[in-house]
Amino acid sequence: MISRYQEIFRAPGSNHFVIAGFLARLALPMMGIGIITMLSQLRGSYTLAGAVAATFVLTYALLSPAISRLVDRHGQFYILPRVTIISAVGISIILMATWFELSNLWLFIGAFGAGFMPSMSAMVRARWTAIYKGQPILQTAYSLETVFDDVTFITGPPLSVGITVALFPQAGLLVAMVLLIIGVGLLVFQRSTEPSILKYVGMESDNKSILRITGLQLLIGLMISLGIIVGSVDILSVTLAEQQNQPAAASLVLSAYAVGSCFMGLIFGALTLSTPLPRLLFISGLLTLLSIVPLLWVDSIISLSIVVFISGLFFAPTMIIAMSLVENIIPANRLTEGMTWLLAGLNIGVAIGAVLSGKVVDTFAIDYGYYVAIGGGVLVLVASTFSYFQLTCHYHSVSNLGE
């Protein structure tokens, strides 16, 4: 297993752009939970915290595909620094609004500006594609990037919470901004591995929206549902930890999710399975739901950590399968945009999960918040079931054409 991952790093400069991309994309998951933790402490409202975090995440989710398309046309070196500056200004507005106790309006304005953040996952995948395009090992590189996505989405929140609790309320957000600036800066100056515009885009792009593809619509729905679980876990972990007077313990819960997900993601990415991808997606969706139902019996930080650890075992495999399916249903010259839409769907789900969980916790109690996460699990199963039937038909159609 290790040898397969070692092989992809034989390409010159690959380890450098992977490190740069990892630093930059840590900012995204740190931002959401950083806003929630900061505002819950300073403004005392989970509803406000969830709404501001949702504004940031939704802005990012809606703009990131458009930013990726601009990168397709003009290159990473030209586009990434410009949008990163806008994002950094937005983060700074949020920080100033809390430091100087400005009105809540400035929090939302800052969150909107912060959402001008590029999809660093897509940018790194584009570099892998330029190096290994047409080679079987590219699949291993994609699997590794999915694990890194998982690592950042699951380890970023506990890092942000830990920094915030240990230092001051704005610390997590401030560190996220610094990581974004440093990571993007390091990446764009690695010109030797940046895909040329012609190589990256290939032939003239189809002007029709790829969102018309039914299979992609279903996969985006799946990622939104998966994101609802993640966003709910963020809110529920912080809430339960504060209720038990152990605010730093939220990092334990989120770290448990990370360990489970990363462990299974690394193993799954190295496997060679003969089972068709649509069937694997259905199985993963079913197991995702079954793993989150035990939230109904959670009554402590330890029990919550155990449940999210088990649930995390199915997070990375689901993402890997979804990304692999995108490669099969999206035109090659639109692949990065298609992947960005899936990542955008995940972030939309995180925003929805955060808003719903925050509202339910504020209005009722944390016990009711668990139903939001379970509802996300139900939607994951529904989306994976519809995807199974639709994508199975797609595969049969492709097979018949090949004959």
Order of alpha helices (4+ residues) and beta strands (2+ residues): alpha-alpha-alpha-alpha-alpha-alpha-alpha-alpha-alpha-alpha-alpha-alpha-alpha-alpha-alpha-alpha-alpha
